[in-house]
Amino acid sequence: MSDETRQHEDRTVGQPTAASRTAASRGALLGAMFLMATSAIGPGFITQTTVFTAQLGAAFAFAIVVSILVDVAVQMNVWRVVGVSGLRAQELANSVLSGAGYFLATLVVLGGLVFNIGNIGGTALGTNAMFGLDVKIGGAISALIAIAIFLSKRAGIAMDRIVVVLGVVMIAMVLYAAIVSGPPVGEALKQSVLPDDVDFLIITTLIGGTVGGYITYAGAHRLVDSGITGPEHVRDITRGSVTGILVTGVMRALLFLAVLGVVAGGVTLAVENPPASAFEAALGEVGVRVFGIILWAASITSVIGASYTSVSFLAGFSRRLEARRNLVTVGFILFSTAVYLALGQAPVTLLVLAGALNGLILPVGFAIILWVAARRTDLMRGYRYPRPLLAIGALVWVLTVYLGWNSLGGIADLL
């Protein structure tokens, strides 16, 4: 071997190949999709879907379809603007209006913190259903697992992988329950386009729970951190945003079918824990364990998503925080866990207030996203934004204003 050959090999040792870089990008994009999806699939998601199915029956299918369409419109715009610009939402907001980024970050962090207390509570209930563990012990162990992910040397890759794996586990188990419960699929398909009952409040609740609050930005901020940004990545960004919402939609549809099969058979769900009673009715005693696994997976991934996204808003304002971002995330989880252990649950009033704040985040943040898309080509790196997508986004923004108005009413009731 010649000296020149040896020198060339020495220079290339340890450098990633084009294939490895492509694989890493795909893994990061997949992680971003599932981070967004699993952030939406939390304890509240499971409870809401169960209760609304029991309330509307097969007609709930229409609400799911409409909410998915709206969610896609929101996330396509959010992912495209954040992804093409390479700037996080708070950075975009401050570029549009001085101080707006700080206001948006405050809303996201406060809402994320309170919901994270509820997410820790969800992991506790999950471990209790699986193993009979005391809820405080189960919550503490789950928090330590989440902390271990962010303390690992390759925290980003670890986070991407665990949300994908747990997302697949949740979908597989709910699919199994849906098959066993034997739902009237034909009636559900019919009601998805010709519903006997339409409840717009339920539809807006689903939208707020799927793309409201920190969930709106979870996947998009992961894209920025992964370096999948710029006009050259528009196709990947678009595919990722749509796929992420479809993953959430599949999970909700399967959970709806699983519960529909139970209630259509004449079973009355337990008031204190409707989802657990639905799985027990469908699968027998093992159903409680299956429910525990699903609830724990949904809750731990929501802990990861809420913590990661909330801190991504804080870290952007300080180089010191950015340099210690994983440690700040660990602190965020520790604080959420300490509050849960002290109180035993997230205070109901704070959960309602956090839900109201999430309702405000969507119209405020989405307005900034649309303004950047329409007016700030300098932030969009010269990218020409598709007018049809912008028009659809504007129509959806009107709906988010309605959601925000309802949220203001919730805040007024609390004060």
Buried (B, 14 or more C-beta within 10 A) or exposed (E): EEEEEEEEEEEEEEEEEEEEEEEBBEBBBBBBBBBBBBBBBBBBBBBBBBBBBBEBBBBBBBBBBBBBBBBBBBBBBBBBBBBBBBBBBBBBBBBBEEEBBBBBBBBBBBBBBBBBBBBBBBBBBBBBBBBEBEBBBBBBBBBEBBBEBBBEEEBBBBBBBBBBEBBEBBBEBBBBBBBBBBBBBEBBEBBBEEBEBEBEEBBBBBBBBBBBBBBBBBBBBBBBBBEBBBBEBBEBBBEBBBBBBBBBBBBBBBBBBBBBBBBBEEBEBEEEBBBBBBBBBBBEEEBBBBBBBBBBBBBBBBBBBBBBBBBBBBBBBEEEBBEBBBEBBBBBBBBBBBBBBEEEBBBEEBBBBBBBBBBBBBBBBBBBBBBBBBEBEEBBEEBEBBEEBBEBBBEBBEBBBBBBEBBEEBBEEEE
